Amino acid sequence: MNDEDLRLAPRTRAADLLAWAAEQGRTPVAEEPLRAVLALLELGEGRMHDGWPELTSGAVEHLLYERLHLYVQPAPEEDPLAYGDAVRLLVDHQRAARRLNAKRQERLHAEAEWQGELAAGLLRRADLITWPRLYAVLLHAHGVDVADPAAVRDWLAGFGELAEEDRLAAFEALVPAGWLDEPDEQGWGPGRVLSVGMATDGARRLLEQGLMRRSYRNLAELTALGRPMPAELAGDFGQFEEAAVDAALDLFGEWTVPGLPRLLVEEFPELAPEPGPEEIEAYLAQLPAEDDGTAPPAED
């Protein structure tokens, strides 16, 4: 498959932005959060100009409040506030490029600051976590060398040998150890596992759709130049979908632990179940019915 034609994965201009920041004598911004911010903005539904995302209040809120907590998991030594810092750096760069006026720069700066603080809190919430993020936290908590793919695979294999209740207890233990905030009253029961799986499935599908939209935008440029549609899109659409699935897993790994999301999907799906309609319906069916006030009163 011709990746240069499809151009699924974002090729962010993080290096250019970091070079500009250095020239301006600005406080450095961490590169990994910056790349994640630029990629997620590009994969959103906003417009792009010369390789840069168009910044609006809606785009900033969408990124920091609705999307970031689905995908990124900072390492213990990384500052979760760096994502808001990255957005503010981009705001200032776009002001310097005369794509924002002073009033919009000031407003977006303020929004990125408080939304960035909010995003840092969302990254600690157990009720919003996805499987790749949760296992990234577990790997760090257990001291696994996440830069070593074999060490990550071996740890997952060992974790998979535990009984389900022991795995759930390991999730629970992340709270008193300070890795995550206390979940709601459900704790880590079947309902929590179901919600994590649903969030993970939805997050990955959103990412795949964003990658495909991005590819089609770039292909529109090719056709405008009179170049033919790549064979992958003119023929077998399934091939294109498979490429998007692979690209999404790779990006998910860049933002958590490299290779981890693919391992969870391809080798250890029992550790990260993503329920289908039947599993969801079966779970809902065994819940106690809610009293809607229409039941007859009990007899004396």
C-alpha positions in Angstrom: 0.0 0.0 0.0 1.4 3.4 -1.0 1.6 5.3 2.3 2.9 8.4 0.6 -0.4 8.6 -1.4 -2.7 7.6 1.5 -0.8 9.7 4.1 -2.8 8.3 6.9 -0.7 9.2 9.9 -0.2 12.9 10.7 3.2 14.3 9.9 3.0 17.1 12.5 5.2 20.2 12.3 6.3 19.8 15.9 10.0 20.2 14.9 9.2 23.5 13.2 7.2 24.8 16.2 10.0 23.8 18.6 12.6 25.5 16.5 10.5 28.7 16.4 10.1 28.6 20.2 13.8 28.3 20.6 14.4 31.3 18.3 12.0 33.3 20.3 13.8 32.4 23.6 10.6 30.8 25.0 10.5 28.3 27.8 10.8 24.8 26.2 7.7 22.7 25.7 8.0 18.9 25.9 8.1 17.3 22.4 5.8 14.3 23.0 2.8 16.2 24.3 3.3 18.7 21.6 3.2 16.0 18.9 0.1 14.5 20.5 -1.7 17.9 20.6 -0.8 18.7 16.9 -1.9 15.2 15.7 -5.2 15.2 17.6 -6.0 18.7 16.4 -5.3 17.6 12.8 -7.4 14.5 13.2 -10.3 16.6 14.5 -12.9 18.2 12.2 -11.2 21.6 12.2 -9.6 23.1 9.1 -5.9 23.1 8.4 -3.8 25.9 6.9 -0.3 25.2 5.5 0.1 22.3 7.8 -1.2 24.1 10.9 -4.6 23.5 12.6 -7.0 26.4 12.7 -7.4 27.3 16.3 -10.9 28.1 17.7 -12.5 28.0 21.1 -14.4 24.9 20.0 -11.2 23.1 18.7 -9.4 23.8 22.0 -12.3 22.5 24.1 -12.8 19.5 21.8 -9.1 18.6 22.2 -8.6 19.2 26.0 -12.0 18.3 27.3 -13.3 15.6 25.0 -10.4 13.8 23.3 -7.2 14.0 25.2 -8.3 11.7 28.1 -9.2 9.0 25.6 -5.7 8.6 24.2 -2.8 10.0 26.1 -1.1 8.6 29.3 1.8 10.7 30.5 4.7 8.8 32.0 5.3 9.3 35.7 8.1 11.8 35.0 6.0 13.8 32.5 3.9 16.9 33.5 0.2 16.5 32.5 0.0 20.3 32.2 2.3 20.1 29.2 -0.7 19.5 26.9 -2.1 22.9 27.8 1.4 24.4 27.4 1.6 22.9 23.9 -1.7 24.5 22.9 -0.6 27.9 24.2 2.6 27.7 22.3 0.6 27.0 19.1 -1.6 29.9 19.9 1.4 32.3 20.1 2.9 30.8 16.9 -0.3 31.4 15.0 -0.5 34.9 16.3 3.0 35.5 15.1 2.0 34.1 11.7 -0.9 36.6 11.7 -3.6 34.0 11.7 -5.0 35.3 15.0 -5.6 38.8 16.2 -4.5 40.0 19.7 -8.0 39.6 21.2 -8.4 36.0 19.9 -4.9 35.2 21.1 -5.7 36.4 24.6 -9.0 34.5 24.7 -7.5 31.2 23.4 -4.5 31.6 25.8 -6.9 31.8 28.8 -9.0 28.9 27.6 -6.0 26.7 27.0 -4.7 27.4 30.4 -7.8 26.5 32.4 -8.8 23.7 30.0 -5.3 22.3 30.3 -5.7 22.2 34.1 -9.0 20.5 33.6 -7.5 17.9 31.2 -4.8 17.1 33.7 -7.6 16.2 36.2 -9.5 14.1 33.6 -6.3 12.1 33.0 -6.5 10.8 36.6 -10.2 9.8 36.5 -10.7 6.0 36.6 -14.2 6.4 35.1 -12.8 7.9 31.9 -9.9 5.6 31.3 -9.3 3.3 28.3 -7.6 0.0 28.2 -4.3 1.2 26.7 -4.1 4.0 29.2 -5.0 1.7 32.1 -2.3 -0.8 31.2 0.2 1.9 30.6 -0.4 3.0 34.2 -0.1 -0.6 35.5 3.2 -1.1 33.6 4.6 2.1 35.1 3.3 1.2 38.6 4.9 -2.2 38.4 8.3 -0.8 37.2 8.2 -2.5 33.8 10.7 -1.1 31.3 8.1 0.2 28.7 10.9 0.8 26.2 11.5 -3.0 26.0 8.7 -4.7 24.0 9.7 -8.1 25.3 9.4 -6.9 28.9 5.9 -5.5 28.2 4.8 -8.7 26.5 6.1 -10.9 29.3 4.4 -8.7 32.0 1.1 -8.9 30.1 1.4 -12.7 29.8 2.0 -13.0 33.5 -0.8 -10.7 34.3 -3.1 -12.8 32.1 -2.4 -15.8 34.2 -4.0 -14.2 37.3 -7.6 -14.9 38.2 -10.0 -12.2 37.1 -10.6 -11.0 40.7 -6.8 -10.6 41.2 -6.6 -8.5 38.0 -9.5 -6.3 39.2 -7.8 -6.0 42.6 -4.7 -4.7 40.7 -6.8 -2.0 39.1 -8.3 -1.1 42.5 -4.8 -0.9 44.0 -3.9 2.0 41.7 -6.1 4.3 43.7 -4.5 4.1 47.2 -1.1 4.0 45.5 -1.9 7.5 44.0 -1.9 6.6 40.3 -5.6 7.2 39.8 -8.4 9.0 41.6 -11.2 7.0 43.3 -13.8 5.7 40.9 -17.5 6.0 41.6 -19.4 3.7 43.9 -19.3 0.8 41.4 -15.6 0.4 41.9 -13.9 -2.1 39.6 -16.8 -4.5 39.1 -18.3 -5.8 35.8 -19.9 -2.4 35.0 -16.6 -0.6 35.2 -14.9 -3.2 32.9 -17.8 -2.9 30.5 -17.5 0.9 30.4 -13.7 0.8 29.9 -14.1 -1.6 27.0 -16.8 0.6 25.4 -14.7 3.7 25.8 -11.8 2.0 24.2 -13.8 0.8 21.2 -15.3 4.2 20.7 -11.9 6.0 21.0 -10.2 3.7 18.5 -13.0 4.0 16.0 -13.0 7.8 16.3 -9.3 7.7 15.6 -9.7 5.5 12.6 -12.3 7.8 11.2 -10.1 10.8 11.7 -7.2 9.1 9.9 -9.5 8.2 6.9 -10.9 11.8 6.8 -7.3 13.2 6.8 -6.3 10.8 4.0 -9.3 11.8 1.9 -8.4 15.5 2.4 -5.0 14.9 1.1 -6.3 12.8 -1.8 -8.5 15.7 -2.8 -5.3 17.7 -3.3 -3.9 15.0 -5.5 -7.0 14.9 -7.8 -6.9 18.7 -8.0 -3.4 18.4 -9.4 -4.6 15.9 -12.0 -3.1 12.8 -10.3 -5.1 9.6 -10.3 -6.8 8.0 -7.3 -4.5 5.5 -5.6 -5.4 1.9 -6.4 -6.1 1.2 -2.7 -9.0 3.6 -2.8 -10.2 3.1 -6.4 -10.6 -0.7 -5.6 -10.6 -2.6 -2.4 -11.9 -0.2 0.3 -11.3 -3.0 2.9 -7.6 -2.6 2.4 -7.9 1.1 3.2 -9.8 0.3 6.4 -7.2 -2.2 7.5 -4.5 0.4 7.0 -6.5 2.9 9.1 -6.9 0.3 11.9 -3.1 -0.3 11.9 -2.3 3.4 11.9 -4.7 4.0 14.8 -3.1 1.3 16.9 0.3 2.8 16.2 -0.8 6.3 17.2 -2.5 5.0 20.4 0.9 3.4 21.2 2.8 6.6 20.7 0.6 8.3 23.2 0.7 5.5 25.8 3.3 2.8 25.5 4.6 1.9 22.0 3.2 -1.5 20.9 0.9 -1.9 23.9 -2.5 -1.2 22.1 -1.6 -3.7 19.4 -0.7 -6.3 21.9 -3.9 -5.9 23.8 -6.0 -6.2 20.6 -4.0 -9.0 18.8 -2.4 -11.1 21.6 -4.2 -10.4 24.9 -7.8 -9.4 24.0 -9.0 -11.2 27.2 -7.1 -8.6 29.3 -8.9 -5.7 27.5 -12.3 -6.9 26.4 -14.4 -4.6 24.2 -18.0 -5.7 24.5 -20.3 -6.0 21.5 -24.1 -5.4 21.6 -24.8 -8.9 22.9 -22.5 -8.5 25.9 -23.9 -5.1 26.7 -27.5 -6.3 26.5 -26.7 -9.3 28.7 -25.1 -7.1 31.3 -28.1 -4.7 31.3 -30.5 -7.6 31.5 -29.1 -8.8 34.8 -29.2 -5.4 36.5 -32.1 -4.9 39.0 -35.0 -3.0 37.5 -35.4 0.6 38.5 -38.6 1.5 40.4 -40.5 4.0 38.2 -43.2 4.6 40.8 -45.8 2.6 39.0 -45.6 -0.6 41.0 -48.6 -1.2 43.3 -48.0 -0.7 47.0 -47.1 -3.7 49.1 -50.0 -5.2 51.0 -50.0 -5.1 54.8 
